[in-house]
């Protein structure tokens, strides 16, 4: 299977795909808009297929890796959807309790890429847990298009409560120290920002990747140190950053922000052409180092 890269596509097509992935246009809208800017031999339909995730690439750490243990576990979410489920991973040779990392998926459920990120966090020495927001609807359906449609059906307020409950589950878990960090991608990055204002005494460090910012008026509520990862070509998400950063500075919040130049939204996701290996590895190393620093002494 051949992996295409972002440079193989016109940036206008990548921007249209971003609209499609985030529900601003439907499949027909993508095909129509892409057809207008496509000048090569590839049809709009072929472009969509080429840009879509290929989960055969999402295997940096296999489920049966000898260094980790994994399990699918349920947890209570009384203010959300009642009972929820997620995927946990932790190092086998851990001595004592571990700091926890909540891994929050994109707008399509707990897909193979996010499960792999959970395992990567476990390899790094954390008790990692990735909830599946789609569990009330039967779980991740096996493809992202259906997953996006399903996630839109859910009550947003209850979904937020489900992730709050997941953080609480990690704080109280017998294998953790009670220190909880959160990392999320796209929708998950936005949820990291939400949790930082909604649960300031629960989330103790957050690393949102290209996620929508929380409301500016909520910035004073933030207590956790934050690490932001942005892609310079991601105009949609970046539009809200200058005002948000100004509020963070005004209220003297502990944060660091990285802008990855000439990278697209989703650059960490190694299953799509928008993936950038160098930027993804650097951002992930920064995130792991951040969690090790901020969670180890909590």
N, C-alpha and C positions, 0 to 999 in steps of 0.2 A: 504494500500500500504506500503510495507516494504522498508525502506531506507537502502541501503548498504553503507558501509564506505570504505575508501581507504585501510584500513588494511585487508579487505576481498579479495584484489586483489594483485597479484604479481606486484612488482614495475615495472618490465619489461613491463607488459601489460599496466600499466598506462602511461609509457613513449611512447609506441606505439600509445595509444589513443591520446596523445598530438600531435604526428605527424599527425594523422588523422584529428583532430580538426583544425589544422593550415595548412591543405592543402599540407603537405609534402608527404602524401600518400593518395590514394583514398580508398573507402570502401573495394574493393577487396584486396588492399595492406594491410589494417588492418587485414582482416580475415586471409590472408596468413601468416603474421608475427605473429599474436596472436596465431594461431594454432601451431606454432613451439615451443612456450614457455608455452602453456597451458598443465598442467598435471592433472588437476582435472576433474570432471565430466561435467563442464560447457563447451559448445562448443564456438568457436570464435564468432559465430553469437549471442549467448546468452550473451557473455561478452559485445559485443558492445551495445546491448539493455540495459544491466544493467548499463553501464557507461554513457549512454545518459541521458540528462536532463529529469527530471520528474517535470513538472511545477506545479503540484498540491502542491508542497512544497513551491512555490514562493509566499507566502501570509503572510508575517510578518505584513504588513499593507494593509488592504483591500481597494479597490477602493472607497467604500462607507463609509469609516471610518469617523465618525462624527467630528474628529479633523481637517480634511483637506478638501480643495476643489480641484477638478481635472478638466482638460480640455485638449482636443486635439486641438492644434492651429497651424496655418500655419505662416511661416515667410519668408521674401525675402532673396534670396541668388543669387544676380546678377552675381557674379563671379563663382558660382557653377552651380547647376542644376535649377536655376530660382526660383521656389517656393518650399519650403520644409515644412515638418510637424514634429511635436513632441508632447510629452506628458508632461504637466505641472501639478505641484501640489504645494500647498502653505497652510499654517496654516490658519484656518478660523478666529481665534481670534487674528490675528496679528494686532498690533497697529502701523500704519504707514508703511513706506516702509521697505523692507527686503533685506538683502544681497542675492545674487543669486548663485546657484550652477548648473553648467552644468554637466550632467551625460552622459558619452559617453559609448555606448554599445560595445560589443565584435564584432567579425567578422561575425555576422549573423543577424544584425538588432535589432530593438527594441523589444526584446522578453519579456515575462512576468516577468522574474527575474529582468531585468533592470528597467522595469516600477515600480516594487516594491521598488527598490533602490531609484527611484525618490520620491516615497511616504515616504520612511524612511527619506530622507533629508528634506522633508517638515515637518514631525513630529518634526524634530530637530530644526525647526525655520527658514528655508530658503525657498526662492522661487526657486523651483527646476524644471529643464527642461531637458528632454531626447529626443534629435532629433532622427529621424529614417532615417539613410542613405539610406535605401531601398525605401523610398517614391517615387522616380522617377520610380521605377519598380513595384509599386503597394503596397509597404509597406512590413513589416515583414509577410512572407507567412504562418506562423502558425507552422512551424517546422524548426529546426536549420539546418538540412542538406540542405534543399532547400535555406534557408537564406544564408548560406555560399557560395553556388554556385552563388546566385544572387549578393552578395556583390562583388564577384570577377569580375563581368561584368562591374562594375562602373568605371568611370575614376577616378583614385586615386587623381589627383590634384583637380578635382572638388569636390570630397568628402571632402577633407581638407578644401576647401573654404566654403563648407556647414556648417562645424563645426565652422569655424571662424565667419560666418554670424550668427550662433546661439548664440555665445558669444556676438556679437555686439547687437543682438536682446535683450538679457538679460540686457546688460548695459543700453540700452535705454528704457527698459520696464517701464511703469509708476508705477508698483508695486515694483520696486527694487530701491535700493540705488545707483545703478551703479557699485557696487563692485561685481566682478564675480570671482568665484573659479571654478575649473574643477576637476572632479574625473572620472577615466575611468578604464576599466578592459580589460586586454589582448590587443586587437587592440585599445580599448579605452584608455588604459594606455599609449600605444605608441603615440596616438593622443594627449594626455595631454602633453607629452614631446615635440611633434611638436609644439603645440600651445604656449608653454612656450618660444620657440625661434622665432616663426613667429609673435606672437602678444604680445611682452613684455610689452606693455602699456595697454593691454586689459585684459589678464588673470592675476589676482593679487594673486593667490595662486593655486597650482596644486598638486593633490595627485594621482599619477599613481599607479595602482595595477598591478604588474608583466607585465609591458609594455616595448616594445623595446625602447632603448635609442635613443635620437636624435644624429645627427652627432656631433662628438667631437669638430670639428671646429666651431660649432654653439653655444657652451656653453657660450662664452663671451656675447652673445645677451640676455641671460636670466636675467630678473629682479625679477621675482616672487619667493617667498619662495616655496620650494618644499618638499613634504613628499613622500618618496618611500616605497612601500610595496613589498617584495619579498618572494618567497617560496624557501627554501633551496634545494629542490629536482628538481627545475625548471632549469635544466642545459641550456636549449636553451636560455632563456632570461638572465639568470645570467652571461652567457659568456661575455657579453658586459659591465657588471657593473664595474669591477675594473678599466678599462681605463676611463670610464665615471666619476666615482667618483674622480679619480685623476685629471681630468680636472675641475670638480666642486671645488675641493680644491685649485687647482692652481689659479683659477680665483675668489676665495673667495666668492662663491655663498652661499646663505642661504638655507641649506637643512638639512634634517634628513632622515636616511634610516633605515628600520627595516627588518631584515631577520627572517622569521618564520621557526624555525628549524623542520625538518622532515615533512614539509608540501609540497603539490603539487601545481603546477600552477592551478589557479581556486579555491583556498581554500575558497574564499569569496562567491562563487556561491552555494547557499544552495539547488540547485536542482540536484546536481550530487554527486556521492560518494567521489569526491575529496574535498568536503566541510569539513572544520574543524570548528566546532562551536566556540571553545575557541579562536582560532586565528582570525576568522572572526569578532567576536564581539569586540575583542581587537583592531583590525585594524580599524574597523568602528568607535569606540569611539575615537581613536587617530585622525582619519580624521575629525570627527565632531568638536572636540576640536580645532584642527588646523584651520579649517575654521572660527570658532567663534573668535579665536584670530586674525587671519590675515585679515578677511573681515569686522569685526564689526566697525573698526575705519577708513575705507577707504572712 
